[in-house]
Amino acid sequence: MMTRISAFCRPASALLALLVLFAALPAHAVEVERVVSSKGIEAWLIRDTSNPITTLKLSFRGGAALDPENKSGLANFVASTLDEGAGDMDSRTFQRALDEKSISLRFRAGRDRLDGSLRTLNKYRDDAFEYLRLAVNEPRFDETPINRIRQQILSGIRQDREDPGNRAGRALFEKAFAGHPYARDNDGTLESVQAITADDMRTFVKERLARDNLLIGVVGDIDAETLKDYLDKTFGALPEKARPWTVDKIEPKLAGGVQVIDIDVPQSSIQFAQPGILRNDPDFYTAYVLNYVLGGGGFVSRLYEEVREKRGLAYSVYSYLMPLDNAGVVMGGAATANARVAESIATVRDVWKKFADAGPTAKELEDAKTYLTGAFPLRFTSSAAIADMLVGMQEENLGINYIDKRNGYIEAVTLEDAKRVAKKLFQPDKLTFAVAGKPEGVVSSN
């Protein structure tokens, strides 16, 4: 079923139990089990017996970046229709079965992954895993739901064309990754989505959904032996290997300058980016702490202080690291009145340069480390979030004991590290802006 934004909620009692699990106990008290079925299907499991609920997160490597150029949006289209009928159940029957048992089954596609989530009460667990099995092994792709989902996707693309933030962000990606699959929108274009057929979607499933590129995280009231049985029943019939594929590494082509996208709105959206850092870079954790100081720390960041507090240029301003599989980007954004865009850009550039030159102060670094280590347990506020972390740990080869070690990586960042990495990572001359609106006194350059 097509959902542009999806969420998974837990009962309040379950949420409280999970917060206790991760906040009240030291990280090393949480055991992550590696579960391998008789057919060699692996999942990482955290048992939570406080509620009779099981949550599974899965990820198939290879997402929208593998879409054929003339059919971009294929992965997204497939993800949006996997639960629109499967096996001998048409879309209406399949969705009714999920709703009657309060089973949550969702799929989405990113640039590098196709993800899925399953959440169920244990009394309906057999049915839930059977529906998941049908969705990934026997999706129907019937004409009626395909046409309905296609129109929803096309409507979303049209809406995005009118959204200043989306337009500015798209412009940056098209510049940064020109000639590379990352330059394309995950949702595709009006023309490419119209060209996608049911046969294209069936081919995608046959070639991409396979056991060798499947990662699974599970959280809930389920033991390892029971999970093994579900893994074999649910995924055992998938092809052993996906069709071979590669996506080239790329250094983002960002060399400074400003691009203006003319939209008749009273407030411009400003998006900015520069080349970044990969997740497996030895300096990633230092970069992560640095970004918190620069623009990731909300009300306490350098950008917020200079742009919002001192000058009142924007309600919010932020930066973040975006480590894709084959490229790293540092991105950020703000929104401001058209008359103040030029001043906002100049301020961001000035903050960026000063931070690159001198790095954080000792107090900023310690405050950032204290916050990032102390807030870590709050990232696990639902079983879905925890299962997502388990998949991410596998995707990034972080090790099964990552939860135990993660805060140590943050605490190990020294002021010397921070200043060295700040000079290397942040590149004011490559900081590139895209502005969607009618900014006064700002014209496109480069």
LINHU-V687122 format. One record per pair of residues at least 4 apart in sequence whose ideal C-beta (glycine too) atoms are under 8 Angstrom apart, sorted by the first residue. I is the first residue (numbers start at 0). J is the second residue. If there is no record, write none. Layout:
I:J / I:J
This chain:
0:79 / 0:82 / 0:83 / 0:94 / 0:105 / 0:148 / 1:79 / 1:80 / 1:147 / 1:148 / 1:151 / 1:152 / 2:79 / 2:105 / 3:155 / 5:105 / 5:107 / 5:116 / 7:54 / 7:103 / 7:105 / 7:116 / 7:118 / 7:381 / 7:382 / 7:383 / 8:381 / 9:13 / 9:14 / 9:17 / 9:50 / 9:52 / 9:381 / 9:382 / 9:383 / 10:14 / 10:50 / 11:15 / 12:16 / 12:49 / 12:50 / 13:17 / 13:49 / 13:50 / 13:52 / 13:381 / 13:382 / 14:18 / 14:380 / 14:381 / 15:19 / 16:20 / 16:47 / 16:49 / 16:50 / 17:21 / 17:47 / 17:49 / 17:379 / 17:380 / 17:381 / 17:382 / 17:385 / 18:22 / 18:23 / 18:376 / 18:377 / 18:379 / 18:380 / 19:23 / 19:24 / 20:24 / 20:29 / 20:47 / 20:49 / 20:379 / 21:26 / 21:29 / 21:376 / 21:379 / 21:385 / 22:376 / 22:377 / 24:28 / 24:29 / 26:375 / 26:376 / 26:402 / 26:403 / 26:405 / 26:406 / 27:402 / 27:403 / 29:45 / 29:402 / 29:403 / 30:45 / 30:46 / 31:43 / 31:44 / 31:45 / 31:389 / 31:392 / 31:399 / 31:400 / 31:402 / 32:43 / 32:44 / 32:45 / 32:46 / 32:223 / 33:41 / 33:43 / 33:44 / 33:399 / 34:41 / 34:42 / 34:43 / 34:44 / 34:217 / 34:223 / 34:226 / 34:227 / 34:230 / 35:39 / 35:40 / 35:41 / 35:227 / 36:40 / 36:41 / 36:226 / 36:227 / 36:228 / 36:230 / 36:231 / 36:235 / 37:227 / 37:231 / 38:210 / 38:230 / 38:231 / 38:234 / 38:235 / 39:210 / 40:210 / 40:213 / 40:215 / 40:230 / 40:231 / 40:234 / 40:235 / 41:215 / 42:55 / 42:215 / 42:216 / 42:217 / 42:226 / 42:230 / 43:215 / 43:216 / 43:217 / 43:389 / 43:390 / 43:392 / 43:393 / 43:399 / 44:216 / 44:217 / 44:218 / 44:221 / 44:223 / 44:226 / 44:389 / 45:217 / 45:218 / 45:385 / 45:389 / 46:219 / 46:220 / 46:221 / 46:222 / 47:52 / 47:218 / 47:219 / 47:220 / 47:382 / 48:220 / 49:220 / 50:219 / 50:220 / 51:120 / 51:121 / 51:122 / 51:220 / 52:118 / 52:119 / 52:120 / 52:121 / 52:219 / 52:220 / 52:382 / 53:117 / 53:118 / 53:119 / 53:121 / 53:124 / 53:127 / 53:217 / 53:218 / 53:219 / 53:220 / 53:221 / 54:116 / 54:117 / 54:118 / 54:119 / 54:217 / 54:218 / 54:219 / 54:381 / 54:382 / 54:383 / 54:385 / 54:386 / 55:116 / 55:117 / 55:118 / 55:131 / 55:215 / 55:216 / 55:217 / 55:386 / 56:114 / 56:115 / 56:116 / 56:117 / 56:215 / 56:216 / 56:217 / 56:383 / 56:386 / 56:387 / 56:389 / 56:390 / 57:114 / 57:115 / 57:116 / 57:117 / 57:213 / 57:214 / 57:215 / 57:216 / 57:390 / 58:112 / 58:113 / 58:114 / 58:115 / 58:213 / 58:214 / 58:215 / 58:390 / 58:394 / 59:112 / 59:113 / 59:114 / 59:207 / 59:208 / 59:209 / 59:212 / 59:213 / 59:214 / 59:241 / 60:111 / 60:112 / 60:212 / 60:214 / 60:241 / 60:394 / 61:65 / 61:111 / 61:112 / 61:113 / 61:207 / 61:212 / 61:241 / 61:244 / 62:74 / 62:108 / 62:109 / 62:110 / 62:111 / 62:112 / 62:113 / 62:185 / 63:71 / 63:72 / 63:73 / 63:74 / 63:75 / 63:108 / 63:109 / 63:110 / 63:180 / 63:183 / 63:185 / 64:110 / 64:111 / 64:180 / 64:181 / 64:246 / 64:324 / 64:325 / 65:74 / 65:180 / 65:207 / 65:244 / 65:246 / 66:70 / 66:71 / 66:72 / 66:73 / 66:74 / 66:180 / 66:183 / 66:187 / 67:71 / 67:73 / 68:180 / 68:183 / 69:191 / 69:194 / 70:187 / 70:191 / 70:194 / 70:195 / 70:199 / 71:183 / 71:184 / 71:187 / 71:188 / 71:191 / 72:76 / 72:152 / 72:184 / 72:185 / 72:186 / 72:187 / 72:188 / 72:191 / 72:192 / 72:195 / 73:77 / 73:187 / 73:195 / 73:199 / 73:200 / 73:203 / 74:78 / 74:108 / 74:113 / 74:185 / 74:203 / 74:207 / 75:79 / 75:107 / 75:108 / 75:152 / 75:185 / 75:186 / 75:187 / 76:80 / 76:148 / 76:149 / 76:152 / 76:187 / 76:192 / 76:195 / 76:200 / 77:81 / 77:106 / 77:108 / 77:113 / 77:200 / 77:203 / 77:204 / 78:106 / 78:107 / 78:108 / 78:113 / 78:114 / 78:115 / 79:83 / 79:106 / 79:148 / 79:151 / 79:152 / 80:138 / 80:140 / 80:144 / 80:145 / 80:148 / 80:200 / 81:85 / 81:106 / 81:115 / 81:134 / 81:135 / 81:138 / 81:204 / 82:93 / 82:94 / 82:97 / 82:104 / 82:105 / 82:106 / 82:130 / 82:134 / 83:90 / 83:93 / 83:94 / 83:138 / 83:139 / 83:140 / 83:141 / 83:144 / 83:145 / 83:148 / 84:88 / 84:89 / 84:90 / 84:91 / 84:92 / 84:93 / 84:138 / 84:139 / 84:140 / 84:141 / 84:144 / 85:93 / 85:130 / 85:133 / 85:134 / 85:136 / 85:137 / 85:138 / 85:139 / 86:133 / 86:137 / 86:139 / 88:92 / 88:93 / 88:96 / 88:133 / 88:139 / 89:93 / 89:139 / 89:141 / 90:94 / 90:139 / 90:141 / 90:143 / 90:144 / 91:95 / 92:96 / 93:97 / 93:130 / 93:133 / 94:98 / 95:99 / 96:100 / 96:102 / 96:126 / 96:130 / 97:102 / 97:103 / 97:104 / 97:130 / 100:119 / 100:120 / 100:123 / 100:126 / 100:127 / 101:119 / 101:120 / 101:123 / 102:117 / 102:118 / 102:119 / 102:123 / 102:126 / 102:127 / 102:130 / 103:116 / 103:117 / 103:118 / 103:119 / 104:115 / 104:116 / 104:117 / 104:127 / 104:130 / 104:131 / 104:134 / 105:115 / 105:116 / 106:113 / 106:114 / 106:115 / 106:116 / 106:134 / 107:113 / 107:114 / 107:115 / 108:112 / 108:113 / 108:114 / 108:185 / 109:113 / 109:114 / 109:185 / 110:180 / 110:181 / 110:185 / 110:323 / 110:324 / 111:246 / 111:323 / 111:324 / 111:325 / 112:394 / 113:207 / 113:208 / 114:390 / 115:131 / 115:134 / 115:135 / 116:383 / 116:386 / 117:127 / 117:128 / 117:131 / 118:382 / 118:383 / 119:123 / 119:124 / 119:126 / 119:127 / 120:124 / 121:219 / 121:220 / 121:221 / 123:127 / 124:128 / 124:221 / 124:229 / 125:129 / 126:130 / 127:131 / 128:132 / 128:229 / 128:232 / 128:233 / 129:133 / 129:232 / 129:233 / 130:134 / 131:135 / 131:233 / 132:136 / 132:232 / 132:233 / 132:234 / 132:236 / 133:137 / 133:138 / 134:138 / 135:204 / 135:208 / 135:233 / 135:234 / 135:237 / 136:236 / 136:237 / 138:200 / 138:201 / 138:204 / 140:144 / 140:145 / 140:197 / 140:200 / 140:201 / 141:145 / 141:197 / 142:146 / 142:197 / 143:147 / 144:148 / 145:149 / 145:197 / 145:200 / 146:150 / 147:151 / 148:152 / 149:153 / 149:192 / 149:193 / 149:195 / 150:154 / 151:155 / 152:156 / 152:186 / 152:187 / 152:192 / 153:157 / 153:189 / 153:192 / 153:193 / 154:158 / 155:159 / 155:186 / 156:160 / 156:184 / 156:186 / 156:187 / 156:188 / 156:189 / 156:192 / 157:161 / 157:189 / 158:162 / 159:165 / 159:166 / 159:169 / 159:184 / 159:186 / 160:165 / 160:166 / 161:262 / 162:166 / 163:167 / 163:260 / 163:262 / 163:264 / 163:266 / 163:267 / 163:268 / 163:334 / 163:435 / 163:436 / 164:168 / 164:268 / 164:270 / 164:332 / 164:334 / 164:435 / 165:169 / 166:170 / 166:260 / 166:262 / 166:268 / 166:433 / 166:435 / 167:171 / 167:260 / 167:268 / 167:269 / 167:270 / 167:332 / 167:433 / 167:434 / 167:435 / 168:172 / 168:270 / 168:332 / 168:433 / 169:173 / 169:184 / 170:174 / 170:258 / 170:260 / 170:270 / 170:433 / 170:435 / 171:175 / 171:253 / 171:258 / 171:270 / 171:271 / 171:272 / 171:330 / 171:431 / 171:433 / 172:176 / 172:181 / 172:182 / 173:177 / 173:182 / 174:252 / 174:253 / 174:258 / 174:431 / 174:433 / 175:181 / 175:182 / 175:251 / 175:252 / 175:253 / 175:272 / 175:326 / 175:328 / 175:431 / 176:180 / 176:181 / 176:182 / 176:249 / 176:251 / 176:252 / 176:326 / 177:182 / 177:252 / 178:182 / 179:247 / 179:249 / 179:326 / 180:246 / 181:249 / 181:323 / 181:325 / 181:326 / 183:187 / 184:188 / 186:192 / 187:191 / 187:192 / 187:195 / 188:192 / 189:193 / 190:194 / 191:195 / 195:199 / 195:200 / 196:200 / 197:201 / 198:202 / 199:203 / 200:204 / 201:205 / 202:206 / 203:207 / 203:208 / 204:208 / 205:238 / 206:241 / 206:242 / 207:212 / 207:241 / 207:242 / 208:213 / 208:237 / 208:238 / 208:241 / 209:213 / 209:237 / 209:238 / 209:239 / 209:240 / 209:241 / 210:234 / 210:237 / 210:238 / 210:239 / 210:240 / 211:239 / 211:240 / 211:241 / 212:241 / 213:234 / 213:237 / 214:390 / 214:393 / 214:394 / 215:230 / 215:234 / 215:390 / 216:385 / 216:386 / 216:387 / 216:388 / 216:389 / 216:390 / 216:392 / 216:393 / 217:221 / 217:226 / 217:386 / 217:389 / 218:382 / 218:383 / 218:385 / 218:386 / 218:389 / 219:382 / 221:225 / 221:226 / 221:229 / 222:226 / 223:227 / 224:228 / 225:229 / 226:230 / 227:231 / 228:232 / 229:233 / 230:234 / 230:235 / 231:235 / 246:324 / 246:325 / 247:325 / 248:325 / 248:326 / 249:325 / 249:326 / 250:274 / 250:326 / 251:272 / 251:273 / 251:274 / 251:275 / 251:326 / 251:327 / 251:328 / 253:272 / 253:273 / 253:274 / 253:429 / 253:430 / 253:431 / 254:428 / 254:429 / 254:431 / 254:445 / 255:428 / 255:429 / 255:430 / 255:431 / 255:445 / 256:431 / 256:432 / 256:443 / 256:444 / 256:445 / 257:344 / 257:431 / 257:432 / 257:433 / 257:434 / 257:441 / 257:442 / 257:443 / 257:444 / 257:445 / 258:431 / 258:432 / 258:433 / 258:434 / 258:443 / 258:445 / 259:433 / 259:434 / 259:435 / 259:438 / 259:441 / 259:442 / 259:443 / 260:433 / 260:434 / 260:435 / 260:436 / 261:436 / 261:437 / 262:435 / 262:436 / 262:437 / 263:437 / 264:435 / 264:436 / 264:437 / 265:336 / 265:337 / 266:334 / 266:335 / 266:336 / 266:337 / 266:436 / 267:334 / 267:335 / 267:336 / 267:337 / 267:340 / 267:434 / 267:435 / 267:436 / 267:437 / 267:438 / 268:332 / 268:334 / 268:434 / 268:435 / 268:436 / 269:313 / 269:332 / 269:333 / 269:334 / 269:335 / 269:340 / 269:343 / 269:344 / 269:347 / 269:432 / 269:433 / 269:434 / 270:330 / 270:331 / 270:332 / 270:432 / 270:433 / 270:434 / 270:435 / 271:330 / 271:331 / 271:332 / 271:344 / 271:347 / 271:430 / 271:431 / 271:432 / 271:433 / 272:328 / 272:329 / 272:330 / 272:331 / 272:430 / 272:431 / 273:328 / 273:329 / 273:425 / 273:426 / 273:429 / 273:430 / 273:431 / 274:327 / 274:328 / 274:329 / 274:426 / 274:429 / 275:286 / 275:320 / 275:321 / 275:322 / 275:326 / 275:327 / 275:328 / 275:329 / 275:330 / 275:424 / 276:280 / 276:282 / 276:283 / 276:286 / 276:320 / 276:322 / 276:327 / 276:329 / 276:424 / 277:283 / 277:322 / 277:326 / 277:327 / 278:283 / 278:322 / 278:327 / 278:395 / 279:283 / 279:395 / 279:396 / 280:286 / 280:327 / 282:286 / 282:416 / 282:420 / 282:423 / 282:424 / 283:287 / 283:322 / 284:288 / 284:408 / 284:409 / 284:411 / 284:412 / 285:289 / 285:412 / 285:416 / 285:417 / 285:420 / 286:290 / 286:320 / 286:420 / 286:424 / 287:291 / 287:320 / 287:371 / 287:409 / 288:292 / 288:364 / 288:367 / 288:368 / 288:371 / 288:409 / 288:412 / 288:417 / 289:293 / 289:354 / 289:358 / 289:359 / 289:417 / 289:420 / 289:421 / 289:424 / 289:425 / 290:294 / 290:295 / 290:318 / 290:319 / 290:320 / 290:329 / 291:295 / 291:296 / 291:300 / 291:367 / 291:370 / 291:371 / 292:296 / 292:300 / 292:301 / 292:354 / 292:359 / 292:363 / 292:364 / 292:367 / 293:300 / 293:301 / 293:302 / 293:318 / 293:350 / 293:351 / 293:354 / 293:425 / 294:300 / 294:301 / 294:302 / 294:303 / 294:316 / 294:317 / 294:318 / 294:319 / 294:331 / 295:300 / 295:317 / 295:318 / 295:319 / 296:300 / 296:303 / 296:367 / 296:370 / 297:303 / 297:317 / 298:303 / 299:303 / 299:304 / 299:366 / 300:304 / 300:316 / 300:317 / 300:318 / 301:305 / 301:350 / 301:354 / 301:363 / 302:306 / 302:316 / 302:317 / 302:318 / 302:331 / 302:347 / 302:350 / 303:307 / 303:308 / 303:315 / 303:316 / 303:317 / 304:308 / 304:309 / 305:309 / 305:310 / 305:346 / 305:349 / 305:350 / 306:310 / 306:312 / 306:313 / 306:316 / 306:333 / 306:343 / 306:346 / 306:347 / 306:350 / 307:311 / 307:312 / 307:313 / 307:314 / 307:315 / 307:316 / 310:342 / 310:346 / 312:316 / 312:333 / 312:335 / 312:339 / 312:342 / 312:343 / 312:346 / 313:333 / 313:334 / 313:335 / 313:343 / 314:334 / 315:333 / 315:334 / 316:331 / 316:332 / 316:333 / 316:343 / 316:347 / 317:331 / 317:332 / 317:333 / 318:329 / 318:330 / 318:331 / 319:329 / 319:330 / 319:331 / 320:327 / 320:328 / 320:329 / 321:327 / 321:328 / 321:329 / 321:330 / 322:327 / 323:327 / 323:328 / 329:424 / 329:425 / 331:347 / 333:343 / 333:347 / 335:339 / 335:340 / 335:343 / 336:340 / 337:436 / 337:437 / 337:438 / 337:439 / 338:439 / 339:343 / 340:344 / 340:434 / 340:436 / 340:438 / 340:439 / 340:440 / 340:441 / 341:345 / 341:438 / 341:439 / 341:440 / 341:441 / 342:346 / 343:347 / 344:348 / 344:432 / 344:434 / 344:441 / 345:349 / 346:350 / 347:351 / 347:430 / 347:432 / 348:352 / 348:427 / 348:430 / 349:353 / 350:354 / 351:355 / 351:425 / 351:427 / 351:430 / 352:356 / 352:427 / 353:357 / 354:358 / 354:359 / 354:421 / 354:425 / 355:421 / 355:422 / 355:424 / 355:425 / 355:426 / 355:427 / 356:422 / 357:418 / 357:421 / 358:414 / 358:417 / 358:418 / 358:419 / 358:420 / 358:421 / 358:422 / 359:363 / 359:364 / 359:367 / 359:414 / 359:417 / 359:418 / 359:421 / 360:364 / 361:365 / 361:414 / 362:366 / 363:367 / 364:368 / 364:412 / 364:414 / 364:417 / 365:369 / 366:370 / 367:371 / 368:372 / 368:409 / 368:410 / 368:412 / 369:373 / 370:374 / 371:375 / 371:409 / 372:406 / 372:409 / 372:410 / 374:378 / 375:405 / 375:406 / 378:384 / 378:388 / 379:384 / 379:385 / 379:388 / 380:384 / 381:385 / 382:386 / 383:387 / 384:388 / 385:389 / 386:390 / 387:391 / 388:392 / 388:402 / 389:393 / 390:394 / 391:395 / 391:397 / 392:397 / 392:398 / 392:399 / 392:401 / 392:402 / 393:397 / 397:401 / 398:404 / 400:404 / 401:405 / 404:408 / 405:409 / 406:410 / 407:411 / 408:412 / 412:416 / 412:417 / 413:417 / 414:418 / 415:419 / 416:420 / 417:421 / 418:422 / 419:423 / 420:424 / 421:425 / 426:430 / 431:445 / 434:438 / 434:441
